[in-house]
Amino acid sequence: MISVQGLSVTLGSREVLHEVRADVARGEWLAVIGPNGAGKSTLLRAIMGLVRHGGTVTLDGLETGTIKPRRRARLIAYAPQSPLLPPDMTVFDYALLGRTPYIPYLGRESRHDREVTGSVLERLDLAELAGRPLAHLSGGERQRVVLARALAQQAPILLLDEPTTALDLGHQQQVLELVDRLRLADGLTVLTTLHDLSVAAQYADSLLLVASGHAAASGRPSQVLTEALVSRHFGAHVKIEPGPDGRPVVHLVRGGP
Ligand SMILES: Nc1ncnc2c1ncn2[C@@H]1O[C@H](COP(=O)(O)OP(=O)(O)OP(=O)(O)O)[C@@H](O)[C@H]1O
């Protein structure tokens, strides 16, 4: 569904990504992990066509450069890490922007568009805030509104850049479970960056470890999350054990590195 081949990005005079390769099959969840500044967000932005890049990105077999914007918006939804939000726009109107690819030129949103938007807000605990201007939200509420807009788009590919950083534990679980349910029910293909390695291992089918702009490792969570790789690329001293479901859980070891 998503195929990235030989992807390189230069920002300013620095090559931020070098020949990165990634494949995500329909209905799969790939989590991109890696230290700060590794190039994770840049990878997502390149897949979205928001930064110039070398190499190819294909979505559902189509090279991104050849997809018309409206078609692309029906194919892929993207929730950036911290987008600029129009302060006076209400939560509902902002989430409704996700329906733009379905609204006819010079037309208005349909009842169905409003229903989809309302249902996404409901599922993200935002229904009560629907009329609130974006400037009057907490950081975690803002983050969920950005996600609501992406989910309202109902695209089969979902790109989420650090979707849970500002969320409390309950809302983290709510968001990740919702994405997982949509993936299992509708065959959504999910690519997300995640800083919490245990969470990434728990939800994703496979992990891509990006370090200094290179794909340093990829595969099943237990193949990528080894103490040696985490120590080498994150400079962290950790203990990794299988959790109750057999997937790796990463513990920080006090006193290191
Ligand atoms: N416009 C720019 N010009 C030059 N360098 C840039 C530019 N934008 C980002 N970078 C650099 O590109 C590198 C990759 O940034 P990116 O945001 O992709 O990292 P990341 O892995 O998502 O990091 P984090 O975990 O901190 O969010 C960083 O070193 C960053 O400083």
The ligand as a Gaussian input file, in Angstrom:
#p B3LYP/6-31G(d) Opt

LIG

0 1
 N       14.438000      23.256000       7.276000
 C       15.466000      22.556000       7.761000
 N       16.739000      22.847000       7.402000
 C       17.779000      22.122000       7.858000
 N       17.643000      21.074000       8.698000
 C       16.400000      20.745000       9.090000
 C       15.248000      21.461000       8.649000
 N       14.154000      20.896000       9.203000
 C       14.607000      19.869000       9.961000
 N       15.941000      19.780000       9.890000
 C       16.812000      18.797000      10.545000
 O       16.490000      17.540000      10.003000
 C       16.716000      16.527000      10.971000
 C       15.530000      15.590000      11.007000
 O       14.428000      16.279000      11.565000
 P       13.078000      15.511000      11.886000
 O       12.097000      16.514000      12.393000
 O       12.697000      14.683000      10.731000
 O       13.559000      14.561000      13.074000
 P       12.698000      13.589000      14.014000
 O       13.343000      12.254000      13.945000
 O       11.255000      13.662000      13.663000
 O       12.987000      14.229000      15.432000
 P       12.115000      14.336000      16.800000
 O       12.130000      12.975000      17.406000
 O       12.916000      15.286000      17.618000
 O       10.741000      14.829000      16.444000
 C       16.997000      17.247000      12.281000
 O       18.384000      17.210000      12.519000
 C       16.544000      18.650000      12.023000
 O       17.311000      19.576000      12.766000

